[in-house]
């Protein structure tokens, strides 16, 4: 383990060297992030998944930097140009840009204007001019005229090319220029001439400039997308005179003809070499920063979506609504297995409507249906209204389910494997129903990018996006836990230590041998060795198995410890889990050892108290406003209930039941200043919004969540009950002084953001 890496990581993350080293050792041994976070708290000092993931990323980054440094040292050494001072500087640097600056003068070059001039024998002239001694330029240059250099000006120009390259390769200057770019550069964009009509959606960027250090990530990505589509060209640069002043101050040492040549070379160096080089570097850095922010937004949205409240193991009817082609309906059992499927036409005013009523009532009785899931796509509101009016002779809750990505699932290899004899419409209805029963178990089958909760997800680094989203899925699956006897191979594949191959082996073993009765049977699964068992066992649950601890997050490695606790209370493990009084008699300090500390013991006690507890919220019924089904029904000033469907850096999108989500700009999320929308809203949160503006032609609705928002004349929309409205952020506490929300042509910004996001 590299001690320097440990020191760098501990410093960057603000953790001890011991925490960094122990975590890196665990990762090197093949332990997963969820396992380390949950079961090795004493070893890591209780680091969470985010911190452990950062250690993993930083370790990789520093290894890559070290590999690059070693290559640079070898290359310069092989050239015979390495000095002790240069090697010491290279060894001390852990910033890739610094290493590249030091390497630049020694980097093998393609043919440049400077190398051509050197080949013509003009390097001595360049050195003489660079020293800036007094002298006549013609006298200095004349000795270098030859068949390749015919004039004095040609000789001076070649010498300036050599000087310009030396200036460009000066590490000290590049450091100064990098600081200038960092603190003063602006990000500008202009429309490409003749493309104004085609590029209308980028109108706000036709003549745009903002400080690079302050520009939001979504604007960076919007400009870059406009460039990629051939509508815009962007530039990143500080004021040119500031850059030239820095160059002249460092390199122009005399006010004489030679000094003038160096100044000319400096201007050329900046315009032709330095500025393009640093612009590319800062463009890449701005893109990387914007990617990180966009990916973080997507990852947080995905986490909230995956951890959405489940209905639980209950039989449901799922409806994929439609007008002309009818509604595809399926009946699913408690595990999401399809029992029946059909097509109904509830929106036609004839006997087909009666047939739909009869089929739904019949299925509810036959399959003991507990709830009905209706997709929120085309005809969703009308279908929901039809079903809610039916009398099933018992309470059957109706839920609107977000169907984003259902079509992707229905056409996927996963869906074809599950339902080879049914078409995509039936598979889509099944996915809607399963999302209600257990959204996590269903959504893991879909590429996260297709779920529709991202921001510029197709513009960001796809490798980094996939890595981040995979981590989120893994975290959510292991946080909730997985039923070993009912989970699909797709869900099992995300369990710590497993993966697709072992997940498939588990499902095959289950089919051939029946349900698992205890966790130790996992060791009989082909190719599931001791390490995989260690990593996965604590995250797999067995209901009604041989050992009650198998249905908890207590790891098998601690079963004997729990048995000792029960024995000391003269009881069984089952009774210890069932009776709080017995657990209260335990003195945890008696069980502390070199391997087990209080952190682990406290986790065990929490699990004994509520074994197999689901960290997700309980599902709640939501109702849209009556009579609000299309944009034509929405009026400015209405106060309406809605559901948060997507969160971005610039605000939140809210479904108010009209097939077109409205945008609550970040400046309208609260009466107080909001820096991050996640401070105020969460995905699937039920909120109350006021309609600010409607633009049917562009299908845009502007909304506000501010209290006492000025409204137009009385709304015809149904008011949501008060207890469903979001409470003030400081409810129950002294009200914090609100910062004024920025108001700079709100509608213009709104249009810009909506266009780029969509």
MITOR-734124 format. One line per 4 residues: number of its first residue (from 0); their letters; for each residue x, y, z of C-alpha. Coordinates in nm, 2 decimals. Layout:
! residues N
NUM	a	X/Y/Z | ...
This chain:
! residues 758
0	xxxx	0.00/0.00/0.00 | 0.15/0.33/-0.11 | 0.20/0.55/0.20 | 0.19/0.87/-0.01
4	xxxx	-0.15/0.77/-0.15 | -0.27/0.71/0.20 | -0.15/1.06/0.32 | -0.30/1.23/0.02
8	xxxx	-0.64/1.06/0.05 | -0.66/1.12/0.43 | -0.58/1.48/0.37 | -0.83/1.54/0.09
12	xxxx	-1.12/1.36/0.27 | -1.04/1.49/0.62 | -1.01/1.14/0.77 | -0.72/0.97/0.96
16	xxxx	-0.45/0.78/0.78 | -0.56/0.47/0.96 | -0.91/0.50/0.82 | -0.78/0.55/0.47
20	xxxx	-0.53/0.26/0.49 | -0.77/0.01/0.64 | -1.04/0.09/0.39 | -0.80/0.06/0.10
24	xxxx	-0.69/-0.28/0.24 | -1.05/-0.40/0.25 | -1.11/-0.29/-0.10 | -0.79/-0.46/-0.22
28	xxxx	-0.91/-0.78/-0.05 | -1.22/-0.78/-0.26 | -1.47/-0.64/-0.01 | -1.76/-0.43/-0.15
32	xxxx	-1.86/-0.08/-0.05 | -2.19/-0.19/0.10 | -2.02/-0.47/0.30 | -1.75/-0.24/0.43
36	xxxx	-1.99/0.03/0.52 | -2.23/-0.21/0.70 | -2.01/-0.47/0.86 | -1.67/-0.32/0.91
40	xxxx	-1.74/0.00/1.10 | -1.47/-0.06/1.36 | -1.21/-0.11/1.09 | -1.30/0.20/0.89
44	xxxx	-1.40/0.43/1.18 | -1.76/0.42/1.06 | -1.71/0.56/0.72 | -2.02/0.57/0.50
48	xxxx	-2.07/0.45/0.14 | -2.00/0.79/-0.01 | -1.67/0.82/0.17 | -1.56/0.47/0.09
52	xxxx	-1.65/0.53/-0.28 | -1.44/0.84/-0.28 | -1.15/0.65/-0.13 | -1.19/0.40/-0.41
56	xxxx	-1.19/0.68/-0.68 | -0.90/0.87/-0.53 | -0.69/0.56/-0.51 | -0.74/0.50/-0.88
60	xxxx	-0.67/0.87/-0.96 | -0.34/0.87/-0.77 | -0.24/0.54/-0.92 | -0.30/0.69/-1.27
64	xxxx	-0.10/1.01/-1.18 | 0.19/0.80/-1.05 | 0.19/0.59/-1.37 | 0.20/0.90/-1.58
68	xxxx	0.48/1.05/-1.36 | 0.69/0.73/-1.40 | 0.65/0.75/-1.78 | 0.76/1.11/-1.79
72	xxxx	1.06/1.05/-1.57 | 1.16/0.75/-1.79 | 1.12/0.96/-2.11 | 1.33/1.25/-1.99
76	xxxx	1.59/1.02/-1.85 | 1.62/0.83/-2.18 | 1.68/1.17/-2.35 | 1.97/1.23/-2.12
80	xxxx	1.81/1.55/-1.99 | 1.71/1.46/-1.64 | 1.85/1.67/-1.36 | 1.82/1.61/-0.98
84	xxxx	1.62/1.93/-0.94 | 1.37/1.84/-1.22 | 1.33/1.48/-1.08 | 1.27/1.62/-0.73
88	xxxx	1.00/1.85/-0.87 | 0.84/1.57/-1.07 | 0.84/1.34/-0.76 | 0.68/1.61/-0.54
92	xxxx	0.39/1.69/-0.77 | 0.05/1.51/-0.75 | -0.13/1.75/-0.99 | -0.15/1.61/-1.34
96	xxxx	-0.14/1.96/-1.51 | 0.18/2.05/-1.32 | 0.34/1.73/-1.44 | 0.24/1.79/-1.80
100	xxxx	0.38/2.15/-1.78 | 0.72/2.02/-1.66 | 0.72/1.75/-1.93 | 0.62/1.99/-2.21
104	xxxx	0.97/2.11/-2.31 | 1.09/1.74/-2.33 | 0.78/1.60/-2.50 | 0.85/1.45/-2.84
108	xxxx	0.70/1.70/-3.09 | 0.55/1.68/-3.43 | 0.68/1.93/-3.68 | 0.61/2.28/-3.56
112	xxxx	0.70/2.63/-3.67 | 0.97/2.63/-3.41 | 1.12/2.30/-3.51 | 1.13/2.42/-3.87
116	xxxx	1.31/2.73/-3.77 | 1.56/2.53/-3.56 | 1.63/2.31/-3.86 | 1.71/2.63/-4.06
120	xxxx	1.98/2.71/-3.80 | 1.79/3.00/-3.63 | 1.81/2.88/-3.27 | 2.13/3.09/-3.19
124	xxxx	1.96/3.40/-3.32 | 1.65/3.32/-3.10 | 1.88/3.28/-2.79 | 2.05/3.61/-2.87
128	xxxx	1.72/3.80/-2.90 | 1.58/3.63/-2.59 | 1.88/3.77/-2.39 | 1.76/4.12/-2.51
132	xxxx	2.11/4.28/-2.53 | 2.14/4.61/-2.72 | 2.21/4.57/-3.09 | 2.09/4.63/-3.44
136	xxxx	1.84/4.36/-3.55 | 1.98/4.36/-3.91 | 2.33/4.31/-3.78 | 2.22/4.03/-3.55
140	xxxx	2.02/3.85/-3.81 | 2.24/3.89/-4.12 | 2.48/3.60/-4.03 | 2.19/3.35/-4.04
144	xxxx	2.08/3.42/-4.40 | 2.12/3.12/-4.63 | 1.94/2.93/-4.90 | 1.66/2.85/-4.66
148	xxxx	1.64/3.19/-4.49 | 1.64/3.46/-4.76 | 1.55/3.78/-4.58 | 1.62/3.95/-4.24
152	xxxx	1.24/3.95/-4.16 | 1.23/3.58/-4.24 | 1.52/3.52/-4.00 | 1.35/3.73/-3.73
156	xxxx	1.02/3.55/-3.78 | 1.18/3.21/-3.74 | 1.36/3.33/-3.42 | 1.03/3.46/-3.28
160	xxxx	0.87/3.12/-3.35 | 1.14/2.95/-3.14 | 1.10/3.21/-2.86 | 0.72/3.17/-2.87
164	xxxx	0.75/2.80/-2.82 | 0.99/2.85/-2.53 | 0.75/3.10/-2.37 | 0.46/2.85/-2.42
168	xxxx	0.66/2.57/-2.25 | 0.76/2.77/-1.95 | 0.61/2.60/-1.64 | 0.61/2.91/-1.43
172	xxxx	0.42/3.11/-1.69 | 0.17/2.84/-1.75 | 0.10/2.83/-1.37 | 0.04/3.21/-1.38
176	xxxx	-0.19/3.18/-1.68 | -0.38/2.89/-1.53 | -0.45/3.11/-1.22 | -0.56/3.40/-1.45
180	xxxx	-0.80/3.17/-1.64 | -0.93/3.03/-1.31 | -1.02/3.36/-1.16 | -1.11/3.58/-1.45
184	xxxx	-1.19/3.38/-1.76 | -1.54/3.42/-1.91 | -1.74/3.15/-2.10 | -1.89/3.31/-2.41
188	xxxx	-2.10/3.18/-2.69 | -2.23/3.31/-3.02 | -2.46/3.17/-3.29 | -2.30/3.05/-3.61
192	xxxx	-2.39/3.30/-3.88 | -2.68/3.17/-4.10 | -2.80/2.92/-3.84 | -3.02/3.16/-3.64
196	xxxx	-3.35/3.01/-3.75 | -3.24/2.65/-3.69 | -3.08/2.73/-3.36 | -3.38/2.91/-3.22
200	xxxx	-3.40/2.69/-2.91 | -3.05/2.82/-2.82 | -3.16/3.19/-2.86 | -3.04/3.28/-2.51
204	xxxx	-2.69/3.18/-2.61 | -2.67/3.37/-2.94 | -2.46/3.64/-2.77 | -2.39/3.51/-2.42
208	xxxx	-2.11/3.56/-2.16 | -2.07/3.46/-1.80 | -1.78/3.42/-1.56 | -1.64/3.07/-1.59
212	xxxx	-1.61/3.03/-1.22 | -1.98/3.11/-1.16 | -2.15/2.96/-1.46 | -2.40/2.68/-1.36
216	xxxx	-2.35/2.33/-1.49 | -2.67/2.32/-1.70 | -2.56/2.63/-1.90 | -2.22/2.48/-1.97
220	xxxx	-2.38/2.16/-2.10 | -2.64/2.36/-2.30 | -2.36/2.56/-2.48 | -2.16/2.24/-2.54
224	xxxx	-2.47/2.07/-2.68 | -2.53/2.37/-2.91 | -2.18/2.34/-3.03 | -2.21/1.97/-3.09
228	xxxx	-2.52/2.03/-3.30 | -2.34/2.29/-3.51 | -2.54/2.60/-3.39 | -2.31/2.77/-3.15
232	xxxx	-1.94/2.83/-3.10 | -1.81/2.89/-2.75 | -1.49/3.04/-2.61 | -1.32/3.04/-2.27
236	xxxx	-1.07/3.32/-2.21 | -0.97/3.60/-1.98 | -0.91/3.96/-2.10 | -0.63/3.94/-2.36
240	xxxx	-0.45/4.25/-2.22 | -0.43/4.09/-1.88 | -0.26/3.78/-2.02 | -0.02/3.98/-2.23
244	xxxx	0.08/4.20/-1.94 | 0.18/3.88/-1.74 | 0.39/3.76/-2.03 | 0.56/4.09/-2.09
248	xxxx	0.63/4.13/-1.72 | 0.81/3.79/-1.71 | 0.99/3.79/-2.04 | 1.03/4.14/-2.18
252	xxxx	1.34/4.26/-1.99 | 1.46/4.55/-2.20 | 1.32/4.84/-2.40 | 1.52/4.78/-2.72
256	xxxx	1.47/4.62/-3.06 | 1.54/4.27/-2.92 | 1.29/4.33/-2.64 | 1.03/4.43/-2.90
260	xxxx	1.09/4.10/-3.08 | 1.04/3.91/-2.75 | 0.71/4.10/-2.69 | 0.59/4.01/-3.04
264	xxxx	0.69/3.65/-2.98 | 0.50/3.66/-2.65 | 0.18/3.79/-2.82 | 0.21/3.51/-3.08
268	xxxx	0.28/3.26/-2.80 | -0.04/3.36/-2.62 | -0.27/3.38/-2.92 | -0.14/3.07/-3.11
272	xxxx	-0.02/2.84/-2.84 | -0.10/2.93/-2.48 | -0.46/3.04/-2.51 | -0.58/2.75/-2.73
276	xxxx	-0.40/2.50/-2.50 | -0.54/2.64/-2.18 | -0.89/2.70/-2.33 | -0.90/2.33/-2.42
280	xxxx	-0.78/2.24/-2.06 | -1.04/2.47/-1.90 | -1.31/2.36/-2.14 | -1.24/2.00/-2.04
284	xxxx	-1.24/2.10/-1.67 | -1.57/2.29/-1.71 | -1.73/1.99/-1.88 | -1.60/1.76/-1.62
288	xxxx	-1.73/1.98/-1.34 | -2.07/2.01/-1.51 | -2.08/1.63/-1.57 | -2.02/1.57/-1.20
292	xxxx	-2.30/1.80/-1.10 | -2.54/1.66/-1.36 | -2.45/1.30/-1.26 | -2.50/1.39/-0.89
296	xxxx	-2.84/1.52/-0.97 | -2.93/1.21/-1.17 | -2.79/0.98/-0.90 | -2.98/1.15/-0.62
300	xxxx	-3.30/1.14/-0.83 | -3.24/0.77/-0.91 | -3.18/0.69/-0.54 | -3.51/0.85/-0.44
304	xxxx	-3.70/0.68/-0.72 | -3.55/0.33/-0.63 | -3.64/0.38/-0.27 | -4.00/0.49/-0.34
308	xxxx	-4.26/0.35/-0.11 | -4.37/0.00/-0.21 | -4.72/-0.14/-0.19 | -4.57/-0.47/-0.07
312	xxxx	-4.65/-0.83/-0.16 | -5.02/-0.79/-0.26 | -5.22/-0.90/-0.56 | -5.28/-0.61/-0.80
316	xxxx	-5.43/-0.53/-1.14 | -5.21/-0.32/-1.36 | -5.35/-0.11/-1.64 | -5.15/0.04/-1.93
320	xxxx	-5.40/0.30/-2.06 | -5.49/0.38/-2.42 | -5.76/0.53/-2.63 | -5.78/0.37/-2.97
324	xxxx	-5.61/0.04/-2.89 | -5.77/0.01/-2.55 | -5.62/-0.05/-2.21 | -5.39/-0.35/-2.16
328	xxxx	-5.47/-0.51/-1.82 | -5.29/-0.78/-1.63 | -5.35/-0.95/-1.29 | -5.04/-1.01/-1.08
332	xxxx	-5.00/-1.22/-0.77 | -4.82/-1.11/-0.45 | -4.48/-1.18/-0.61 | -4.56/-1.01/-0.94
336	xxxx	-4.63/-1.32/-1.14 | -4.89/-1.27/-1.42 | -5.21/-1.46/-1.37 | -5.42/-1.32/-1.65
340	xxxx	-5.41/-1.05/-1.92 | -5.67/-0.89/-2.15 | -5.76/-0.57/-2.33 | -6.05/-0.35/-2.21
344	xxxx	-6.21/-0.04/-2.36 | -6.34/0.16/-2.06 | -6.34/0.50/-2.25 | -6.58/0.39/-2.52
348	xxxx	-6.94/0.47/-2.45 | -7.10/0.14/-2.55 | -7.11/-0.22/-2.44 | -6.73/-0.23/-2.43
352	xxxx	-6.74/0.00/-2.13 | -6.98/-0.25/-1.95 | -6.74/-0.53/-2.05 | -6.45/-0.35/-1.89
356	xxxx	-6.65/-0.30/-1.56 | -6.74/-0.67/-1.56 | -6.39/-0.79/-1.62 | -6.23/-0.57/-1.35
360	xxxx	-6.49/-0.67/-1.09 | -6.45/-1.03/-1.17 | -6.07/-1.02/-1.14 | -6.08/-0.83/-0.81
364	xxxx	-6.30/-1.10/-0.66 | -6.12/-1.40/-0.83 | -5.77/-1.29/-0.73 | -5.84/-1.10/-0.41
368	xxxx	-5.70/-0.79/-0.56 | -5.58/-0.53/-0.31 | -5.49/-0.24/-0.55 | -5.50/-0.12/-0.91
372	xxxx	-5.20/0.04/-1.08 | -5.28/0.28/-1.37 | -4.99/0.41/-1.59 | -4.97/0.78/-1.60
376	xxxx	-4.93/0.80/-1.98 | -5.19/0.88/-2.25 | -5.55/0.83/-2.12 | -5.42/0.76/-1.77
380	xxxx	-5.63/1.03/-1.59 | -5.95/0.92/-1.77 | -5.89/0.55/-1.70 | -5.81/0.63/-1.34
384	xxxx	-6.14/0.83/-1.31 | -6.34/0.54/-1.46 | -6.19/0.28/-1.22 | -6.24/0.50/-0.91
388	xxxx	-6.61/0.51/-0.98 | -6.65/0.13/-0.98 | -6.79/-0.05/-0.67 | -6.59/-0.36/-0.60
392	xxxx	-6.77/-0.45/-0.29 | -6.46/-0.38/-0.09 | -6.19/-0.11/-0.07 | -5.95/-0.13/-0.36
396	xxxx	-5.70/0.15/-0.37 | -5.61/0.30/-0.71 | -5.26/0.44/-0.77 | -5.12/0.64/-1.06
400	xxxx	-4.78/0.49/-1.15 | -4.50/0.66/-1.34 | -4.45/0.45/-1.64 | -4.12/0.61/-1.76
404	xxxx	-3.90/0.34/-1.90 | -4.17/0.08/-1.91 | -4.15/0.07/-2.29 | -3.78/0.02/-2.27
408	xxxx	-3.83/-0.28/-2.03 | -4.10/-0.43/-2.25 | -3.88/-0.44/-2.55 | -3.57/-0.56/-2.36
412	xxxx	-3.40/-0.90/-2.36 | -3.50/-0.92/-1.99 | -3.87/-0.89/-2.07 | -3.85/-1.13/-2.37
416	xxxx	-3.69/-1.38/-2.14 | -3.96/-1.34/-1.88 | -4.26/-1.33/-2.12 | -4.15/-1.49/-2.45
420	xxxx	-4.51/-1.55/-2.55 | -4.65/-1.20/-2.49 | -4.61/-0.88/-2.68 | -4.46/-0.55/-2.56
424	xxxx	-4.80/-0.41/-2.45 | -4.86/-0.69/-2.20 | -4.50/-0.67/-2.07 | -4.54/-0.30/-2.02
428	xxxx	-4.86/-0.35/-1.81 | -4.67/-0.61/-1.60 | -4.39/-0.36/-1.54 | -4.64/-0.09/-1.42
432	xxxx	-4.80/-0.33/-1.18 | -4.47/-0.46/-1.04 | -4.35/-0.10/-0.99 | -4.64/-0.06/-0.75
436	xxxx	-4.57/-0.38/-0.56 | -4.19/-0.32/-0.54 | -4.04/-0.03/-0.74 | -3.68/-0.13/-0.66
440	xxxx	-3.72/-0.49/-0.77 | -3.87/-0.38/-1.10 | -3.66/-0.07/-1.19 | -3.33/-0.26/-1.15
444	xxxx	-3.42/-0.43/-1.48 | -3.41/-0.10/-1.67 | -3.12/0.10/-1.78 | -3.12/0.39/-1.53
448	xxxx	-3.08/0.64/-1.82 | -3.42/0.53/-1.95 | -3.61/0.61/-1.63 | -3.63/0.98/-1.72
452	xxxx	-3.50/1.15/-1.40 | -3.18/1.29/-1.53 | -3.04/1.63/-1.65 | -2.84/1.62/-1.97
456	xxxx	-2.78/1.25/-1.92 | -2.69/1.20/-2.28 | -2.43/1.48/-2.28 | -2.22/1.37/-1.98
460	xxxx	-1.94/1.12/-1.97 | -2.12/0.79/-2.02 | -1.86/0.58/-1.84 | -1.87/0.80/-1.53
464	xxxx	-2.25/0.82/-1.54 | -2.28/0.44/-1.56 | -2.04/0.40/-1.27 | -2.23/0.65/-1.05
468	xxxx	-2.57/0.50/-1.13 | -2.45/0.15/-1.08 | -2.33/0.25/-0.73 | -2.67/0.40/-0.65
472	xxxx	-2.85/0.08/-0.76 | -2.61/-0.14/-0.56 | -2.65/0.09/-0.25 | -3.03/0.09/-0.27
476	xxxx	-3.06/-0.29/-0.32 | -2.83/-0.37/-0.03 | -2.98/-0.10/0.19 | -3.32/-0.25/0.15
480	xxxx	-3.22/-0.62/0.15 | -3.33/-0.89/-0.09 | -3.56/-1.19/-0.03 | -3.35/-1.49/-0.13
484	xxxx	-3.64/-1.71/-0.22 | -3.84/-1.46/-0.44 | -3.58/-1.22/-0.59 | -3.52/-1.23/-0.96
488	xxxx	-3.17/-1.29/-1.09 | -3.17/-0.92/-1.20 | -3.22/-0.80/-0.85 | -2.98/-1.06/-0.70
492	xxxx	-2.71/-0.95/-0.94 | -2.68/-0.62/-0.75 | -2.63/-0.78/-0.41 | -2.29/-0.73/-0.26
496	xxxx	-2.04/-1.00/-0.37 | -2.27/-1.17/-0.63 | -2.30/-1.03/-0.99 | -2.49/-1.18/-1.28
500	xxxx	-2.33/-1.52/-1.29 | -2.37/-1.61/-0.93 | -2.72/-1.46/-0.93 | -2.82/-1.69/-1.21
504	xxxx	-2.67/-1.98/-1.02 | -2.87/-1.90/-0.71 | -3.20/-1.89/-0.91 | -3.11/-2.22/-1.09
508	xxxx	-3.02/-2.38/-0.75 | -3.35/-2.25/-0.61 | -3.55/-2.41/-0.90 | -3.38/-2.74/-0.87
512	xxxx	-3.37/-2.77/-0.48 | -3.66/-2.56/-0.37 | -3.66/-2.26/-0.13 | -3.36/-2.19/0.09
516	xxxx	-3.42/-2.27/0.46 | -3.10/-2.10/0.59 | -2.82/-1.88/0.47 | -2.56/-2.16/0.50
520	xxxx	-2.72/-2.33/0.20 | -2.58/-2.05/-0.01 | -2.24/-2.23/0.02 | -2.39/-2.51/-0.18
524	xxxx	-2.46/-2.29/-0.48 | -2.20/-2.36/-0.76 | -1.91/-2.12/-0.76 | -2.03/-1.93/-0.46
528	xxxx	-1.72/-1.94/-0.24 | -1.64/-1.82/0.11 | -1.56/-1.46/0.00 | -1.88/-1.42/-0.19
532	xxxx	-2.07/-1.57/0.10 | -1.91/-1.33/0.34 | -2.00/-1.03/0.12 | -2.36/-1.13/0.03
536	xxxx	-2.51/-1.32/0.32 | -2.60/-1.03/0.54 | -2.80/-0.86/0.26 | -3.01/-1.17/0.18
540	xxxx	-3.33/-1.25/0.37 | -3.51/-1.58/0.44 | -3.86/-1.55/0.57 | -3.98/-1.83/0.80
544	xxxx	-3.64/-2.01/0.78 | -3.46/-2.23/1.02 | -3.30/-1.94/1.20 | -3.48/-1.61/1.28
548	xxxx	-3.16/-1.42/1.23 | -3.17/-1.52/0.86 | -3.45/-1.27/0.81 | -3.24/-0.99/0.95
552	xxxx	-2.94/-0.78/0.86 | -2.73/-0.96/1.13 | -2.44/-1.12/0.95 | -2.39/-1.50/1.00
556	xxxx	-2.04/-1.42/1.14 | -2.22/-1.27/1.44 | -2.48/-1.55/1.50 | -2.27/-1.70/1.78
560	xxxx	-2.25/-1.37/1.95 | -2.63/-1.33/1.95 | -2.67/-1.68/2.07 | -2.44/-1.59/2.37
564	xxxx	-2.66/-1.29/2.44 | -2.97/-1.51/2.44 | -2.80/-1.78/2.65 | -2.70/-1.52/2.91
568	xxxx	-3.07/-1.42/2.94 | -3.17/-1.79/2.96 | -3.38/-1.76/2.65 | -3.38/-1.83/2.28
572	xxxx	-3.27/-1.61/1.99 | -3.63/-1.59/1.88 | -3.75/-1.48/2.22 | -3.47/-1.23/2.25
576	xxxx	-3.58/-1.07/1.92 | -3.95/-1.08/2.02 | -3.92/-0.93/2.38 | -3.78/-0.59/2.43
580	xxxx	-3.75/-0.64/2.81 | -3.49/-0.92/2.75 | -3.29/-0.70/2.52 | -3.29/-0.41/2.77
584	xxxx	-3.12/-0.64/3.02 | -2.81/-0.67/2.80 | -2.50/-0.48/2.88 | -2.33/-0.44/2.54
588	xxxx	-1.99/-0.36/2.69 | -1.97/-0.72/2.81 | -1.96/-0.83/2.45 | -1.69/-0.59/2.32
592	xxxx	-1.39/-0.77/2.18 | -1.10/-0.71/1.95 | -1.32/-0.80/1.65 | -1.65/-0.65/1.77
596	xxxx	-1.69/-0.30/1.89 | -1.99/-0.10/2.02 | -2.07/0.02/1.67 | -2.14/-0.33/1.55
600	xxxx	-2.32/-0.43/1.87 | -2.55/-0.13/1.84 | -2.63/-0.23/1.48 | -2.71/-0.58/1.60
604	xxxx	-2.94/-0.45/1.87 | -3.13/-0.23/1.62 | -3.17/-0.53/1.40 | -3.30/-0.75/1.68
608	xxxx	-3.54/-0.48/1.77 | -3.69/-0.45/1.41 | -3.56/-0.75/1.20 | -3.59/-0.71/0.83
612	xxxx	-3.71/-0.35/0.86 | -3.77/-0.18/0.53 | -3.61/0.17/0.52 | -3.86/0.29/0.26
616	xxxx	-4.17/0.49/0.35 | -4.52/0.36/0.35 | -4.71/0.41/0.03 | -4.97/0.69/0.03
620	xxxx	-5.26/0.76/-0.20 | -5.25/1.08/-0.40 | -5.53/1.24/-0.60 | -5.50/1.51/-0.87
624	xxxx	-5.75/1.80/-0.88 | -6.09/1.71/-1.01 | -6.15/1.84/-1.36 | -5.79/1.91/-1.44
628	xxxx	-5.69/1.67/-1.72 | -5.53/1.88/-1.99 | -5.35/2.21/-2.03 | -5.67/2.37/-2.14
632	xxxx	-5.82/2.31/-1.80 | -5.53/2.49/-1.62 | -5.56/2.86/-1.55 | -5.31/3.11/-1.41
636	xxxx	-5.35/3.15/-1.04 | -5.49/2.80/-0.97 | -5.36/2.62/-0.67 | -5.32/2.25/-0.75
640	xxxx	-5.19/1.93/-0.59 | -4.89/1.77/-0.78 | -4.62/1.51/-0.76 | -4.25/1.59/-0.80
644	xxxx	-4.13/1.38/-1.10 | -3.78/1.52/-1.16 | -3.53/1.74/-0.98 | -3.26/1.93/-1.16
648	xxxx	-3.00/2.19/-1.06 | -3.24/2.47/-1.17 | -3.57/2.35/-1.02 | -3.82/2.07/-1.00
652	xxxx	-4.07/1.93/-1.25 | -4.42/1.86/-1.10 | -4.70/1.64/-1.25 | -5.03/1.81/-1.19
656	xxxx	-5.22/1.56/-1.40 | -5.22/1.71/-1.74 | -4.97/1.50/-1.92 | -4.72/1.79/-1.93
660	xxxx	-4.51/1.84/-1.62 | -4.47/2.20/-1.50 | -4.15/2.36/-1.38 | -4.10/2.51/-1.04
664	xxxx	-3.79/2.72/-1.09 | -3.54/2.71/-0.80 | -3.63/3.07/-0.72 | -4.00/2.96/-0.67
668	xxxx	-3.94/2.65/-0.46 | -3.96/2.84/-0.13 | -4.01/3.18/0.02 | -3.65/3.15/0.15
672	xxxx	-3.33/3.13/-0.06 | -3.27/2.78/-0.20 | -2.92/2.68/-0.32 | -3.00/2.32/-0.40
676	xxxx	-3.36/2.20/-0.49 | -3.30/1.88/-0.29 | -3.31/2.10/0.02 | -3.68/2.15/-0.04
680	xxxx	-3.82/1.87/-0.25 | -3.78/1.50/-0.30 | -3.88/1.27/-0.59 | -4.25/1.15/-0.56
684	xxxx	-4.31/1.42/-0.30 | -4.67/1.54/-0.29 | -4.67/1.92/-0.31 | -4.91/2.21/-0.37
688	xxxx	-4.83/2.45/-0.65 | -4.96/2.78/-0.79 | -4.98/2.82/-1.16 | -4.77/3.13/-1.27
692	xxxx	-4.79/3.10/-1.65 | -4.91/2.87/-1.93 | -4.78/2.85/-2.28 | -4.99/2.58/-2.46
696	xxxx	-4.81/2.63/-2.80 | -4.48/2.53/-2.64 | -4.64/2.30/-2.39 | -4.49/2.48/-2.09
700	xxxx	-4.63/2.54/-1.75 | -4.46/2.77/-1.49 | -4.54/2.68/-1.13 | -4.45/2.81/-0.78
704	xxxx	-4.44/2.65/-0.44 | -4.40/2.98/-0.26 | -4.66/3.06/0.00 | -4.89/3.35/-0.06
708	xxxx	-4.80/3.36/-0.43 | -4.99/3.64/-0.60 | -5.27/3.46/-0.78 | -5.51/3.55/-1.06
712	xxxx	-5.89/3.54/-1.00 | -6.03/3.25/-0.80 | -5.92/2.90/-0.92 | -6.16/2.65/-1.06
716	xxxx	-5.93/2.37/-0.95 | -6.00/2.17/-0.64 | -5.78/2.28/-0.35 | -5.57/2.01/-0.20
720	xxxx	-5.64/1.95/0.17 | -5.42/2.16/0.39 | -5.25/1.87/0.56 | -5.11/1.76/0.22
724	xxxx	-4.93/2.09/0.16 | -4.56/2.13/0.22 | -4.49/2.29/0.56 | -4.26/2.59/0.60
728	xxxx	-3.90/2.50/0.62 | -3.86/2.64/0.97 | -4.20/2.52/1.11 | -4.18/2.50/1.49
732	xxxx	-3.86/2.70/1.51 | -3.77/3.07/1.49 | -3.81/3.18/1.14 | -3.48/3.22/0.96
736	xxxx	-3.42/3.55/0.77 | -3.49/3.48/0.41 | -3.24/3.57/0.15 | -3.38/3.74/-0.16
740	xxxx	-3.43/3.51/-0.45 | -3.25/3.62/-0.76 | -3.50/3.78/-1.01 | -3.33/3.84/-1.34
744	xxxx	-3.59/3.80/-1.62 | -3.73/3.48/-1.47 | -3.93/3.38/-1.78 | -3.63/3.42/-2.01
748	xxxx	-3.42/3.19/-1.78 | -3.71/2.95/-1.75 | -3.74/2.92/-2.12 | -3.37/2.87/-2.16
752	xxxx	-3.36/2.60/-1.89 | -3.66/2.41/-2.02 | -3.54/2.41/-2.38 | -3.20/2.28/-2.29
756	xx	-3.33/2.03/-2.04 | -3.59/1.89/-2.29
